[in-house]
Amino acid sequence: MLPQSKFAELPAHAKRVPGGVTHPKGFVAAGVPSGVKKRHKLDLGILMSQVPAVSAATFTGNAAAAAPVRLTRETSDCSRLRAVVVNAGNANACTGKQGLADAARMRLLAANGLRLPVEEVAVCSTGIIGVPLPMEKIEPGIAAAAHAVAARASEQFAAAIRTTDKYPKFGALDVALDEGTVHLGFSAKGCGMISPNMATMLCFVTCDAVVPAAAWTELLRVAVAGSFNRITVDGQESTNDTVIGLCNGASGVEPGEAGLALLGEALDAALLSLALSIVADGEGSTHTVRLAVTGAGSAGQAEAVARAVANSPLVKTAFYGRDANWGRIMQAIGQALGREGRQALPARIAYEEVVIVEHGQPAPLDATAQQRLAEVMHQPEISVSVALNGPGAEATLYFSDLTHDYVTLNAEYST
C-alpha cells in the first residue's frame, strides 16, 4: 500500500488500494534477477503500457548525469513513452562512451522484446557509480523480464529497482471523479544521496485516465515540484534522478477541468507520501522533519534558509539525539542570511506547537512545555517552523536526521 505520513494526507476522493504500477488498466510489469546483485535478488525491471500512452519525465540537473539519463532525455520521445527498462546495482554513470552504448543496447533489447519502437522506451539505472555495466548479465535479464511481463507484477517491479532501500516503495489509488473512477499506480526507490532539485531516486507513475499530453506533463511537473524537489537526506544531488509518468487512457474516463484538478490533488499527495518515505528510509534515518520557513524577504532567501537548516549536519545530528538545540538552527539561518540579513533573523522558532524562540531570544518553558518538547523529540515525524522578520516569502522542506548507520553504510558502500 502507498506509504502514510501525517504530512501527506490524501484528499477524500482518493482511496489507497492494494497494488502498484500495474493497478491502472493496460499496464504490465516484471522484476527478475539478472545477477548484478548477489544472492539471486531481483535487480532488473520492465514496465509497459499495452496501448499507446502520453508521458512526462523529469531528470537530474547534475552535470555528471548518467548514461541512461542522457540517452533517454536526449533521444527518446519523452512525450509518448510506453515502456521503461530499469536495472539496479549499477548506475552506469561516469562510464564514458561505453556507458552510452550499453544504455542504448538496453533500450534496443527492451524495445525488441516488447515489440516497440526504441524511441518509446526509457532507460533507468541506479547503484554504484563509475563501474561498467555487466552486459553479459543485463542482456539475458532484459530478455527474461520482457518475457515475464504481467498485469500483477507491481511488487516484483518495486523490488527490482531497489538499492540500499530497506523496503520497497509502491502503491496505488482509486480516484473518484464525476466522470468516473480512474486509477493511479506508483513505484519509487531512494534513501541516500538525496537533495532537493530531484533526489537520488527513481519514480514511476502510471495512470489510465484520458488526459492530453500537455495536461499530463503539467500535473506531473507540479507534483514533483511539491514532493521530490522538497526533500533532503544528505544534500547530495544524484547522477541518475528520474521521474517518469505514463498515462494511457485505458479506463476510457476523460476528466474535465475540475476532474483534472482532482486528479492533480491525488497525484500531489501520493508523490509527497513517496518522497517522505524516502526521507524516512534515509540510510539510518530515525526522524522525518518538516521545516516551514515564513517571513523571508524573497523566495530565494526562504529557500536558502530552509536548505541551510535542513542540510546542516549539526541540526540533523541534534534531531538524532532528540536534542531540541535551537542554537544549531539559529546558526544555520544566520549563515544563510549572512551579514546583510541581521534584521531578518528569526522572530520565532517552534517545534510542533512548542515555541522555543520568541523575538530572537529563548522563550521561557514551564514544566508542562518542557515535557511536551521531550515528547515531540521522540516522535518519528516532527514539524518545525521558523518565522523570520521579513515580508512573508515561504519555503518548506522535509529532511532526515543523521545517524551512525548513515556513516557506516556509506563508508562501506563500494567495498
Phi, psi and omega in degrees: 000156179300133180304152179245146177206146176292344179273354184222079180276134178287145173292160186298333184274001179246135183234128173294135177223158176299148176125189182203228187293342178263007176294315175297151183295142172085013179243141175229159182205172176204155171219126185225161172271122178261344182104357176294316172273156180276170174058034172059032179283149176296132184211010178216127183230154173227137174234135183214142167270131182284349179231162179305148185220159165264158184212163175215151183212145171233149186227164176304150173264005182294131180295338178265036181307140183291162182304315180296326176295311181298317181297310183293314183298324189260338186229350173269161177269092188286000175263350178215044174293148174238345185209158176224136171245131187229135170240147178242152180104345180209121185281345187048047179243143181059043182243012171066205182297326179295323178297317177295319178297321180292321177296318178296324177294319176301314181297316181297315181296319178295316180299316179296317181294331181261356180061051179235156171295146184299328183289349178264011181239133174257155178237135176226146176221153177208141182146212185285143183268145170087011180243127179301146176296136173280083188296337177294341175261321183296317186298309176294332176297318178297317179299318180294319180293318179298325179286333189265357185305137183209166184279353181234049184239026181300316183293320179295319178296315181298321179290326186288341183262004182282152169240263180270008178303138176284336182208155177288152182238105182204171179172181182209155178228144163259127185244114183273117177243164177300328182281344183142180181267131174243168189231141177238141176231151186217146169210132182219161171216152177151144175197341178222169189052057185242128177208152173306162189072057189071176184213171180285075188212158170239143175216136179234130183239136175236148181209143180248016175284160174269104185228132176298151184303316182295320180292319179296319178299318180291320178300315181291321181299314181295318181295320178293319181299327182266004184228277185295333177274006181242016183237154173208136171253312184223010177075014185251123179269126187284167176274350192237005184307132178206136167236128179232129177241130179245132182227113193251355177070011187292342177285339184078000181270121182249103182292143170278194183299316179294321179296321177297323178296319179293320177298319178297321178298317179294318180295319178302311183294321182293315180292326176294321179295322177291318179299318179292328177292330174294316178297315181296335179262022190290059174048065179103359183302139175239348179223142168247127185243129170264120181251118178248117178257127178232167175072024179278162181286338180200166177298322179295321178292319178299317179294318181297318179295314181299317182290323179298318179289311186293332181261002181288121176300328180292316177297315185293320179289330176297318178293323176300320180278004181057037183251111182282062185273086184293341178300327178291324176293315180299319179299315181295321178297312180299322178296319181293322183281329182071185185295332183281353185254020184300326182283351182257006181301158191301135169277333185206140169230133180224141170256112192054232182269000183271110179279121182248346173229129179226128181056036176077007182229162180303134176273139178293134179241122175280181184300322180295315179294322178295321177294319179295319179298319177298321177295317180302316184292347176265355180286144176291334178236126186231133177259126179239133178240138178235115178255113177275178182260020182268192186291329178144007177294150188229158172204144178231133175229158175238130183220164179256167169278180183234123190236172175302322183297325178299314180297314181299311183298313184283338175288338185244011192301319185260005181240000000 
